Amino acid sequence: MIATIINSVAIIVGTALGLLAKKGLSKRASEIAFDATGVISLVIGISMAIKTEHILAFVISLLFGGLMGSAIGIEAAIKNLGEFIKKRFVKNDDISDANSSFAYGFLNASVLFCVGAMTILGCFKAGAEGDYSLLLTKSVMDGVMSIMFASTMGIGVGFSALSVLLYQGALTLLAVWVKPFVNDVMLNELSAAGGALVMMVGINLLNLKKIRTGDFLPALVLIVILSFFFGTIPIL
């Protein structure tokens, strides 16, 4: 758990630095930082998504995952959670970004920091082998990204540390039992589906189209389920 705690602290520190940096940015500089964050998210997402080797499973997971999430109302629920956290812990509305809500930063940062294969593999190595190197490397990367995200989306980014703490903490604690069911193919496809979600974050930040990213979270569950059938259903 120590590496996950460090990861969460890195996000909080990065957010604090990002908020400080935002105060010194002009409107034009803020727009540039916002665009840069969107492009970086898009590039990261594409680099993850193109690694898929099971296109049909990728398509099925995104399509039906999105439909399921929309029917359940996952994005709305996450935003409500974010707004609840804001009302509970954030008293000064001035520190929220003018271009996006607290919940928006919370959701986008949570997606970025939790969906990569590095997260899962790092948790398995930490929990099952006591090797924290991968999660510590991720902590540095997340800290840097949180600076950029917080400078454009506000303090909600910092509260994504809660998502990381709960998600990575649970994976680390369950690593010994879960790891035998996970293989490289599953990790690759899970990372690809996660990359698609990170691409959605980038598209939203660039104002190319408004995508309800949270509604697509079930795709991550579906791709894991489908991966168990790769050997028996070749078409996948």
C-alpha positions as CSV (number, residue, x, y, z in Angstrom):
1,M,0.0,0.0,0.0
2,I,2.9,2.4,0.6
3,A,3.4,2.9,-3.2
4,T,-0.3,3.7,-3.7
5,I,-0.2,6.2,-0.8
6,I,2.9,7.8,-2.4
7,N,1.0,7.9,-5.7
8,S,-2.0,9.6,-4.1
9,V,0.3,12.2,-2.3
10,A,2.0,12.9,-5.6
11,I,-1.3,13.7,-7.2
12,I,-2.2,16.0,-4.3
13,V,1.2,17.8,-4.5
14,G,0.9,18.1,-8.3
15,T,-2.5,19.6,-8.0
16,A,-1.3,22.1,-5.4
17,L,1.5,23.2,-7.8
18,G,-1.0,23.3,-10.7
19,L,-3.3,25.6,-8.8
20,L,-0.5,27.9,-7.9
21,A,0.7,28.0,-11.5
22,K,-2.9,28.7,-12.7
23,K,-3.0,31.9,-10.6
24,G,-0.1,33.3,-12.5
25,L,-1.4,32.4,-16.0
26,S,-3.1,35.0,-18.2
27,K,-6.3,34.1,-20.0
28,R,-4.3,33.4,-23.2
29,A,-1.8,31.2,-21.4
30,S,-4.6,29.3,-19.7
31,E,-6.1,28.5,-23.0
32,I,-2.8,27.3,-24.3
33,A,-2.3,25.1,-21.2
34,F,-5.9,23.8,-21.6
35,D,-5.2,22.9,-25.3
36,A,-1.9,21.3,-24.5
37,T,-3.5,19.1,-21.8
38,G,-6.1,18.0,-24.3
39,V,-3.5,17.1,-26.9
40,I,-1.4,15.3,-24.4
41,S,-4.4,13.3,-23.2
42,L,-5.3,12.5,-26.8
43,V,-1.7,11.3,-27.7
44,I,-1.5,9.2,-24.5
45,G,-4.9,7.6,-25.3
46,I,-4.0,6.9,-29.0
47,S,-0.7,5.3,-28.0
48,M,-2.6,3.0,-25.6
49,A,-5.6,2.2,-27.9
50,I,-3.6,1.3,-31.0
51,K,-2.0,-1.6,-29.2
52,T,-5.2,-3.7,-29.4
53,E,-4.9,-7.0,-31.2
54,H,-8.6,-7.9,-30.8
55,I,-10.5,-5.3,-32.7
56,L,-13.9,-6.9,-32.5
57,A,-13.7,-7.3,-28.7
58,F,-12.5,-3.7,-28.5
59,V,-15.5,-2.5,-30.6
60,I,-18.0,-4.7,-28.6
61,S,-16.7,-3.5,-25.3
62,L,-16.8,0.2,-26.2
63,L,-20.2,0.0,-27.9
64,F,-22.1,-2.1,-25.4
65,G,-20.1,-0.7,-22.4
66,G,-21.2,2.8,-23.5
67,L,-24.8,1.7,-23.8
68,M,-24.8,0.1,-20.4
69,G,-23.2,3.0,-18.8
70,S,-25.6,5.4,-20.4
71,A,-28.6,3.3,-19.2
72,I,-27.2,3.2,-15.7
73,G,-26.3,6.8,-15.7
74,I,-22.7,6.4,-14.6
75,E,-21.4,9.8,-15.7
76,A,-24.2,11.6,-13.9
77,A,-23.6,9.6,-10.8
78,I,-19.9,10.4,-10.9
79,K,-20.6,14.1,-11.4
80,N,-23.1,14.0,-8.5
81,L,-20.4,12.4,-6.3
82,G,-17.9,15.1,-7.4
83,E,-20.3,17.8,-6.6
84,F,-21.0,16.2,-3.2
85,I,-17.3,16.1,-2.4
86,K,-17.0,19.7,-3.5
87,K,-19.8,20.9,-1.2
88,R,-18.5,18.8,1.6
89,F,-14.8,19.8,1.4
90,V,-14.3,22.8,-0.8
91,K,-15.7,26.1,0.7
92,N,-14.2,28.6,-1.7
93,D,-15.8,28.4,-5.2
94,D,-13.1,30.8,-6.5
95,I,-10.6,28.0,-6.7
96,S,-12.6,26.0,-9.2
97,D,-11.8,26.5,-12.9
98,A,-14.0,28.8,-14.9
99,N,-14.0,26.4,-17.9
100,S,-15.0,23.2,-16.1
101,S,-16.6,22.0,-12.9
102,F,-15.1,20.4,-9.9
103,A,-16.7,17.1,-10.9
104,Y,-15.3,17.4,-14.5
105,G,-11.7,17.6,-13.2
106,F,-12.4,14.8,-10.7
107,L,-13.8,12.5,-13.4
108,N,-11.2,13.2,-16.1
109,A,-8.2,12.8,-13.7
110,S,-9.6,9.6,-12.2
111,V,-9.9,8.1,-15.7
112,L,-6.4,9.1,-16.7
113,F,-4.8,7.9,-13.5
114,C,-6.6,4.6,-13.2
115,V,-7.2,3.0,-16.6
116,G,-3.6,2.2,-17.7
117,A,-2.0,-1.3,-17.7
118,M,0.8,0.3,-15.6
119,T,-1.7,0.7,-12.8
120,I,-2.8,-2.9,-12.8
121,L,0.6,-4.5,-13.4
122,G,2.1,-2.2,-10.8
123,C,-0.4,-3.2,-8.2
124,F,0.1,-6.9,-8.9
125,K,3.9,-6.5,-8.6
126,A,3.5,-4.5,-5.4
127,G,1.0,-6.8,-3.8
128,A,2.3,-10.2,-4.9
129,E,6.0,-9.6,-5.2
130,G,6.7,-6.5,-3.0
131,D,8.1,-4.7,-6.0
132,Y,7.1,-1.0,-5.9
133,S,9.2,0.3,-8.7
134,L,6.4,0.4,-11.3
135,L,4.0,2.2,-9.1
136,L,6.6,4.7,-7.9
137,T,7.4,5.5,-11.6
138,K,3.7,5.9,-12.2
139,S,3.6,8.3,-9.1
140,V,6.1,10.6,-10.8
141,M,4.1,10.5,-14.1
142,D,0.8,11.2,-12.3
143,G,2.3,14.0,-10.3
144,V,3.5,15.8,-13.5
145,M,0.1,15.2,-15.2
146,S,-1.8,16.4,-12.2
147,I,0.1,19.7,-12.4
148,M,-1.1,20.2,-16.0
149,F,-4.7,19.0,-15.2
150,A,-5.1,21.1,-12.1
151,S,-3.8,24.2,-13.9
152,T,-6.7,23.8,-16.4
153,M,-9.5,22.0,-14.5
154,G,-9.0,23.1,-10.9
155,I,-9.0,21.4,-7.5
156,G,-11.2,18.5,-8.5
157,V,-8.1,16.9,-10.0
158,G,-6.6,16.6,-6.5
159,F,-9.6,14.6,-5.3
160,S,-8.9,11.9,-7.9
161,A,-6.2,10.9,-5.4
162,L,-9.2,9.2,-3.6
163,S,-10.0,7.2,-6.7
164,V,-6.4,6.1,-7.0
165,L,-6.1,5.3,-3.3
166,L,-9.2,3.1,-3.3
167,Y,-8.7,1.5,-6.8
168,Q,-5.0,0.8,-6.6
169,G,-5.2,-0.1,-2.9
170,A,-7.9,-2.7,-3.6
171,L,-5.9,-4.2,-6.5
172,T,-2.7,-4.3,-4.4
173,L,-4.5,-6.1,-1.5
174,L,-6.2,-8.5,-3.9
175,A,-3.1,-9.1,-6.1
176,V,-2.2,-12.5,-4.7
177,W,-5.7,-13.8,-5.6
178,V,-6.4,-11.9,-8.8
179,K,-3.0,-12.2,-10.5
180,P,-3.4,-15.9,-11.6
181,F,-6.4,-14.9,-13.7
182,V,-4.6,-12.1,-15.5
183,N,-2.4,-12.6,-18.5
184,D,-0.5,-10.3,-20.9
185,V,-3.3,-10.4,-23.6
186,M,-5.9,-9.3,-21.1
187,L,-3.7,-6.4,-19.8
188,N,-3.0,-5.3,-23.4
189,E,-6.7,-5.2,-24.3
190,L,-7.6,-3.6,-21.0
191,S,-5.0,-0.9,-21.6
192,A,-6.3,-0.4,-25.2
193,A,-9.9,0.1,-23.9
194,G,-8.6,2.4,-21.3
195,G,-6.8,4.3,-23.9
196,A,-10.0,4.9,-25.8
197,L,-11.4,6.5,-22.6
198,V,-8.3,8.7,-22.3
199,M,-8.8,9.8,-25.9
200,M,-12.4,10.8,-24.9
201,V,-10.9,13.0,-22.2
202,G,-8.6,14.6,-24.7
203,I,-11.5,15.2,-27.2
204,N,-13.6,16.8,-24.5
205,L,-10.7,19.1,-23.4
206,L,-10.2,20.2,-27.0
207,N,-13.9,20.9,-27.3
208,L,-14.1,18.7,-30.4
209,K,-17.2,17.0,-29.1
210,K,-18.8,16.4,-25.7
211,I,-18.4,12.7,-24.8
212,R,-19.8,11.3,-21.6
213,T,-16.6,9.5,-20.7
214,G,-17.9,8.1,-17.4
215,D,-20.7,6.2,-19.3
216,F,-18.0,4.1,-21.1
217,L,-16.4,2.8,-17.9
218,P,-18.3,-0.6,-18.2
219,A,-16.2,-1.2,-21.3
220,L,-13.3,-1.9,-19.0
221,V,-15.3,-4.7,-17.4
222,L,-16.6,-6.1,-20.7
223,I,-13.1,-6.3,-22.3
224,V,-11.9,-8.3,-19.3
225,I,-14.8,-10.7,-19.6
226,L,-14.3,-11.0,-23.4
227,S,-10.6,-11.7,-22.9
228,F,-11.5,-15.1,-21.2
229,F,-13.0,-16.2,-24.6
230,F,-10.2,-15.2,-26.9
231,G,-8.9,-18.8,-27.0
232,T,-12.4,-20.4,-27.6
233,I,-13.9,-17.8,-30.0
234,P,-11.2,-17.0,-32.5
235,I,-13.3,-14.2,-34.2
236,L,-12.8,-12.1,-31.1
